[in-house]
Amino acid sequence: MNSGLFTKKDKRKLVETLALLQNNDGGFSMEKDEHSTMKCSYYTFRSLLKLKQIDFIDKERLLKFIISNKHENGAFSNYKGQKPTPQVTSYAIFMLKELSAFSNIETGKIRKWLNTFKKEDGGFSEFPGKESGIQFTYYIVRVFFLIGAISDLDKEELIKFISRFGDPAKGFGKKPGVKFDALSTKQAIFLLDNINSL
């Protein structure tokens, strides 16, 4: 980082500000004393990792918060009372791995849960009868990679599925035939890059 734009003093103040967002339950929120969410916890965690200041927070309490949002199927929810999603599960697993707490990840259960979303078109969809999408497929595949279960993925089917949404030279859209957008393109490129390693 440019020291003229981001000084050591700035870094220290930012770390202190982020650390103050940790609540009594161990999770983090957008504002102090609001309810904790997995998403806010993940974004704060990634920021502190980037700043190399992860030891500035109470990692044990954060671990307890993450575990408290694990469901019977092994997946994770944003906060208590919500159903688990692949997106939030990917955030939780990333943090657990960084916290050296992989033993809290029930790989077998998660694999079974993820495969319930598999569709005949090669992608993944949250609801029965709903067409698969890039975003949902992105988070599903991300979790498969995080837990080391890439053997569950079919490389050829995924490439064929992604190609319906665009191409690397022109970008990708949310649906086949629609104009490309930056988020869908980013997610499609991630998928293609990682699928090539299968």
Steps between C-alpha positions, in 0.01 A plus 500: 500500500611856433633626834399853405136398476490240775738566787579274795286728714210463255544123504497486880184710521328288236589177680368642827177609329447157345576322827236707680236346274546163670201433723467294817390196298830510312356608164520836327235749393476804274464727801601446861242300700287409199438128462795304364489341155726253324535737205621792713729265690649373174554847351666622821709184521623536142587866560704412808673219313597747229634734766681206667330585829273201557647447849350834602155338545374223729530203267356252750180700532477535123537123467214446745281739301569315175425162658178633655364558150568150371197291406439126518587466131847643570429831321498848654251786520554874516359508854275291721151445364603518134541205268852414386620611157801403285625860506505526879632145530796595279571796731482285813724229358758753385522644853511157664790398278690821578433443871646147471161358601438269206381226739180703541420458129279197440613432144279196439181679604586811301571297184163328531325835550676668207412218261128547570522820294647329192298540178497313172635806315834462681451791738339543839174663607352578842142408415342198324393592149708818495768535234858481621689828528860617497495657847353201682727261311801718585446467876425127476821435308696726736389287796593178320850638450529627858414160647712310248209315339562586136447137401126576527527746211470412131744719305340456158146561627604817681686643201200431277270663758714815536536542122124559477543828690762660273868459420834623646553752217163674538403440863219311669145586604266385774293307249570353156460766229498803732760779504816424695558650844817531707393274787384211281817532291721491809321192630508323163874564465559363850305189408687447172841557659432252779323246283811479281681350801256208523 
